[in-house]
Amino acid sequence: MNRSNALIEIDDIRKSFGTFEVLKGISLAVDKGEAVCIIGPSGSGKSTILRCINGLMPIDSGSIRVGSHRVHELTTEKAMRPLRHQVAMVFQQYNLFPHRTALENIMMAPVQVLGHDKREVEDRARKLLKKVRLSEKADSYPGQLSGGQQQRIAIARALAMQPDIILFDEVTAALDPETVKEVLFTIRELVEEGLTCVLVTHEMKFAREVSHRVCFTDHGRIVESAPPAEFFDNPQDPRLREFLGQVL
C-alpha cells in the first residue's frame, strides 16, 4: 500500500501483548480531511490501532507515517512532541484534571507542552468553549459537569493543540443516551469543517451519517472497508453481515 498523498499511512502493522497477537497485519491510509470510522467486536484491535497511530503504543513490525513523522521510529517522549502537536486523541474516559477548571484544563497542554503565550491560549480556549457550546462553564470544575459536558471539554482540550488529526476512541461509550447526542453533534461539526478524524465507535447510525469510509475489524484484521452506504447496505464479508445483523 503506497498512498504517498495520505496524511496517515499504516502499512502491515503487528502488535502482540504477550502471546496474544492483537493486530495481525493492519494496513490503512487516511487522506487529509477524511473521516474514517472503525467498528467491530470488542477485542478486535480497534483502540490499539488508534494508540499506535499517535505513538502511545509501540508496534512490533510494519510502519506508520503521520504527515512527515515516521511514528514507529520515534522512541522518546521528546521525539514524540511534534507528533503530539499534530495528532490529538480523545478517550472514552475524559481524563480531565479534577482540581482545574474547564478553562484551565483546555489551556494546560498548549502552555506547558508547546510553550505558547498564556494570554493567546486563554483567548483560544474561550473560543473553543464557545465552539462546544459551554462558554458558561469556563470556571466550573469537572465534578460540576455532566459526563457529556466533560467529554466536550475533552474535545476542546484536544482542539487547543491545533492538531491536523483527531483520534476519537469510543468517546460516547461511558455516556447516557441523552448526552451522547451533544457530543456527536460536536464531532459532526469538526468533520464538516474538514478536520481529519479517525473514530472508533459503536454508534452505527452516526458512523453511517458522518464518515467518508467505514472499516470493520475482526480478530486483529481489517476485514472490510467501504463508503458507508455500500458498507451498511451491501456488506460483502459474511462476518460483517453477521456483526451488522446483531447491532442494527
C-alpha positions as a Python dict, from the first residue, in 0.01 Angstrom:
ca = {
    (1, 'M'): (0, 0, 0),
    (2, 'N'): (157, 326, -107),
    (3, 'R'): (-59, 632, -70),
    (4, 'S'): (209, 898, -51),
    (5, 'N'): (-59, 1171, -56),
    (6, 'A'): (-228, 1021, 253),
    (7, 'L'): (-199, 1208, 582),
    (8, 'I'): (-191, 878, 775),
    (9, 'E'): (-36, 568, 622),
    (10, 'I'): (-30, 241, 817),
    (11, 'D'): (143, -50, 648),
    (12, 'D'): (116, -409, 770),
    (13, 'I'): (144, -333, 1143),
    (14, 'R'): (151, -609, 1400),
    (15, 'K'): (119, -584, 1775),
    (16, 'S'): (117, -853, 2043),
    (17, 'F'): (55, -843, 2416),
    (18, 'G'): (249, -1141, 2543),
    (19, 'T'): (141, -1435, 2330),
    (20, 'F'): (-183, -1267, 2216),
    (21, 'E'): (-148, -1105, 1874),
    (22, 'V'): (-398, -819, 1878),
    (23, 'L'): (-307, -665, 1537),
    (24, 'K'): (-228, -912, 1258),
    (25, 'G'): (-108, -701, 968),
    (26, 'I'): (-324, -388, 957),
    (27, 'S'): (-290, -153, 659),
    (28, 'L'): (-488, 169, 631),
    (29, 'A'): (-446, 506, 460),
    (30, 'V'): (-641, 818, 557),
    (31, 'D'): (-643, 1129, 339),
    (32, 'K'): (-645, 1487, 466),
    (33, 'G'): (-1000, 1592, 554),
    (34, 'E'): (-1128, 1235, 557),
    (35, 'A'): (-1338, 1089, 842),
    (36, 'V'): (-1286, 715, 886),
    (37, 'C'): (-1491, 514, 1135),
    (38, 'I'): (-1360, 183, 1268),
    (39, 'I'): (-1620, -58, 1400),
    (40, 'G'): (-1602, -417, 1517),
    (41, 'P'): (-1650, -650, 1814),
    (42, 'S'): (-1478, -595, 2148),
    (43, 'G'): (-1115, -702, 2149),
    (44, 'S'): (-1077, -683, 1770),
    (45, 'G'): (-794, -428, 1792),
    (46, 'K'): (-982, -103, 1721),
    (47, 'S'): (-847, 107, 2009),
    (48, 'T'): (-499, -42, 1966),
    (49, 'I'): (-487, 93, 1609),
    (50, 'L'): (-553, 447, 1740),
    (51, 'R'): (-291, 417, 2015),
    (52, 'C'): (-33, 301, 1762),
    (53, 'I'): (-110, 593, 1527),
    (54, 'N'): (-19, 850, 1789),
    (55, 'G'): (271, 656, 1936),
    (56, 'L'): (109, 573, 2271),
    (57, 'M'): (184, 210, 2195),
    (58, 'P'): (490, 81, 2007),
    (59, 'I'): (432, -164, 1722),
    (60, 'D'): (618, -494, 1676),
    (61, 'S'): (655, -466, 1298),
    (62, 'G'): (530, -271, 998),
    (63, 'S'): (534, 107, 961),
    (64, 'I'): (322, 411, 1049),
    (65, 'R'): (361, 750, 886),
    (66, 'V'): (165, 1055, 1000),
    (67, 'G'): (244, 1356, 781),
    (68, 'S'): (623, 1366, 780),
    (69, 'H'): (657, 1168, 1105),
    (70, 'R'): (765, 804, 1089),
    (71, 'V'): (591, 712, 1413),
    (72, 'H'): (745, 365, 1450),
    (73, 'E'): (1091, 526, 1460),
    (74, 'L'): (1010, 771, 1742),
    (75, 'T'): (1135, 631, 2072),
    (76, 'T'): (1147, 918, 2324),
    (77, 'E'): (878, 1150, 2457),
    (78, 'K'): (1082, 1445, 2328),
    (79, 'A'): (1087, 1295, 1976),
    (80, 'M'): (711, 1241, 2003),
    (81, 'R'): (634, 1605, 2088),
    (82, 'P'): (589, 1733, 1728),
    (83, 'L'): (363, 1432, 1661),
    (84, 'R'): (153, 1513, 1972),
    (85, 'H'): (106, 1862, 1830),
    (86, 'Q'): (-22, 1718, 1501),
    (87, 'V'): (-233, 1431, 1638),
    (88, 'A'): (-472, 1476, 1930),
    (89, 'M'): (-670, 1196, 2093),
    (90, 'V'): (-999, 1196, 2283),
    (91, 'F'): (-1056, 895, 2507),
    (92, 'Q'): (-1361, 716, 2643),
    (93, 'Q'): (-1266, 842, 2990),
    (94, 'Y'): (-1241, 1220, 2989),
    (95, 'N'): (-915, 1233, 3193),
    (96, 'L'): (-977, 1594, 3300),
    (97, 'F'): (-782, 1726, 3598),
    (98, 'P'): (-1044, 1746, 3876),
    (99, 'H'): (-874, 2037, 4057),
    (100, 'R'): (-859, 2255, 3743),
    (101, 'T'): (-1149, 2447, 3588),
    (102, 'A'): (-1277, 2369, 3240),
    (103, 'L'): (-1083, 2668, 3104),
    (104, 'E'): (-761, 2564, 3281),
    (105, 'N'): (-794, 2206, 3155),
    (106, 'I'): (-811, 2333, 2797),
    (107, 'M'): (-515, 2569, 2843),
    (108, 'M'): (-269, 2337, 3013),
    (109, 'A'): (-113, 2146, 2721),
    (110, 'P'): (-61, 2441, 2480),
    (111, 'V'): (106, 2640, 2760),
    (112, 'Q'): (306, 2362, 2925),
    (113, 'V'): (387, 2132, 2631),
    (114, 'L'): (403, 2376, 2339),
    (115, 'G'): (514, 2681, 2537),
    (116, 'H'): (251, 2906, 2378),
    (117, 'D'): (174, 3250, 2521),
    (118, 'K'): (-73, 3222, 2808),
    (119, 'R'): (-296, 3512, 2700),
    (120, 'E'): (-314, 3388, 2342),
    (121, 'V'): (-401, 3038, 2469),
    (122, 'E'): (-673, 3172, 2700),
    (123, 'D'): (-830, 3356, 2408),
    (124, 'R'): (-818, 3036, 2200),
    (125, 'A'): (-960, 2830, 2491),
    (126, 'R'): (-1258, 3065, 2533),
    (127, 'K'): (-1333, 3043, 2161),
    (128, 'L'): (-1320, 2663, 2187),
    (129, 'L'): (-1558, 2667, 2486),
    (130, 'K'): (-1798, 2865, 2268),
    (131, 'K'): (-1748, 2616, 1984),
    (132, 'V'): (-1850, 2321, 2206),
    (133, 'R'): (-2138, 2533, 2345),
    (134, 'L'): (-2004, 2551, 2701),
    (135, 'S'): (-1894, 2918, 2733),
    (136, 'E'): (-2083, 2949, 3061),
    (137, 'K'): (-1887, 2658, 3214),
    (138, 'A'): (-1538, 2816, 3187),
    (139, 'D'): (-1497, 2838, 3565),
    (140, 'S'): (-1669, 2509, 3650),
    (141, 'Y'): (-1472, 2211, 3777),
    (142, 'P'): (-1514, 1867, 3613),
    (143, 'G'): (-1711, 1741, 3914),
    (144, 'Q'): (-1974, 2008, 3847),
    (145, 'L'): (-2024, 1896, 3485),
    (146, 'S'): (-2227, 1613, 3333),
    (147, 'G'): (-2045, 1333, 3150),
    (148, 'G'): (-2140, 1480, 2813),
    (149, 'Q'): (-2016, 1825, 2915),
    (150, 'Q'): (-1686, 1678, 3040),
    (151, 'Q'): (-1641, 1495, 2710),
    (152, 'R'): (-1699, 1818, 2516),
    (153, 'I'): (-1438, 1990, 2734),
    (154, 'A'): (-1203, 1699, 2650),
    (155, 'I'): (-1269, 1763, 2278),
    (156, 'A'): (-1199, 2137, 2325),
    (157, 'R'): (-878, 2044, 2507),
    (158, 'A'): (-771, 1829, 2209),
    (159, 'L'): (-852, 2113, 1967),
    (160, 'A'): (-646, 2358, 2175),
    (161, 'M'): (-332, 2183, 2047),
    (162, 'Q'): (-438, 2293, 1694),
    (163, 'P'): (-397, 1938, 1557),
    (164, 'D'): (-427, 1824, 1196),
    (165, 'I'): (-583, 1496, 1308),
    (166, 'I'): (-808, 1392, 1597),
    (167, 'L'): (-849, 1029, 1705),
    (168, 'F'): (-1173, 952, 1890),
    (169, 'D'): (-1175, 633, 2096),
    (170, 'E'): (-1532, 526, 2185),
    (171, 'V'): (-1596, 878, 2317),
    (172, 'T'): (-1966, 814, 2384),
    (173, 'A'): (-1933, 469, 2543),
    (174, 'A'): (-1950, 596, 2904),
    (175, 'L'): (-2231, 847, 2843),
    (176, 'D'): (-2605, 821, 2899),
    (177, 'P'): (-2815, 841, 2578),
    (178, 'E'): (-2925, 1199, 2648),
    (179, 'T'): (-2572, 1342, 2647),
    (180, 'V'): (-2446, 1127, 2357),
    (181, 'K'): (-2629, 1349, 2109),
    (182, 'E'): (-2448, 1672, 2208),
    (183, 'V'): (-2105, 1505, 2184),
    (184, 'L'): (-2182, 1355, 1842),
    (185, 'F'): (-2309, 1694, 1723),
    (186, 'T'): (-1973, 1849, 1819),
    (187, 'I'): (-1779, 1578, 1631),
    (188, 'R'): (-2004, 1610, 1326),
    (189, 'E'): (-1922, 1983, 1307),
    (190, 'L'): (-1548, 1908, 1311),
    (191, 'V'): (-1586, 1657, 1027),
    (192, 'E'): (-1791, 1908, 827),
    (193, 'E'): (-1516, 2166, 879),
    (194, 'G'): (-1271, 1923, 716),
    (195, 'L'): (-1069, 1809, 1017),
    (196, 'T'): (-913, 1466, 956),
    (197, 'C'): (-1078, 1226, 1203),
    (198, 'V'): (-1038, 857, 1283),
    (199, 'L'): (-1317, 734, 1507),
    (200, 'V'): (-1362, 407, 1689),
    (201, 'T'): (-1733, 392, 1763),
    (202, 'H'): (-2026, 163, 1829),
    (203, 'E'): (-2275, 429, 1716),
    (204, 'M'): (-2369, 274, 1381),
    (205, 'K'): (-2615, 543, 1272),
    (206, 'F'): (-2352, 808, 1341),
    (207, 'A'): (-2084, 611, 1152),
    (208, 'R'): (-2318, 591, 851),
    (209, 'E'): (-2400, 963, 858),
    (210, 'V'): (-2065, 1120, 937),
    (211, 'S'): (-1788, 907, 785),
    (212, 'H'): (-1644, 900, 436),
    (213, 'R'): (-1537, 540, 490),
    (214, 'V'): (-1610, 265, 743),
    (215, 'C'): (-1369, -17, 833),
    (216, 'F'): (-1468, -339, 1007),
    (217, 'T'): (-1206, -509, 1224),
    (218, 'D'): (-1227, -868, 1341),
    (219, 'H'): (-957, -1077, 1512),
    (220, 'G'): (-688, -815, 1450),
    (221, 'R'): (-751, -760, 1080),
    (222, 'I'): (-946, -509, 870),
    (223, 'V'): (-1193, -743, 708),
    (224, 'E'): (-1387, -491, 502),
    (225, 'S'): (-1360, -121, 419),
    (226, 'A'): (-1608, 79, 207),
    (227, 'P'): (-1806, 405, 183),
    (228, 'P'): (-2090, 397, 441),
    (229, 'A'): (-2385, 335, 205),
    (230, 'E'): (-2211, 38, 46),
    (231, 'F'): (-2072, -85, 379),
    (232, 'F'): (-2407, -95, 562),
    (233, 'D'): (-2643, -174, 272),
    (234, 'N'): (-2434, -426, 82),
    (235, 'P'): (-2174, -586, 313),
    (236, 'Q'): (-1961, -844, 132),
    (237, 'D'): (-1791, -1034, 413),
    (238, 'P'): (-2004, -1294, 597),
    (239, 'R'): (-1854, -1196, 933),
    (240, 'L'): (-1950, -830, 875),
    (241, 'R'): (-2303, -933, 771),
    (242, 'E'): (-2333, -1134, 1093),
    (243, 'F'): (-2199, -843, 1304),
    (244, 'L'): (-2435, -589, 1145),
    (245, 'G'): (-2722, -833, 1193),
    (246, 'Q'): (-2654, -825, 1567),
    (247, 'V'): (-2605, -449, 1610),
    (248, 'L'): (-2851, -291, 1366),
}
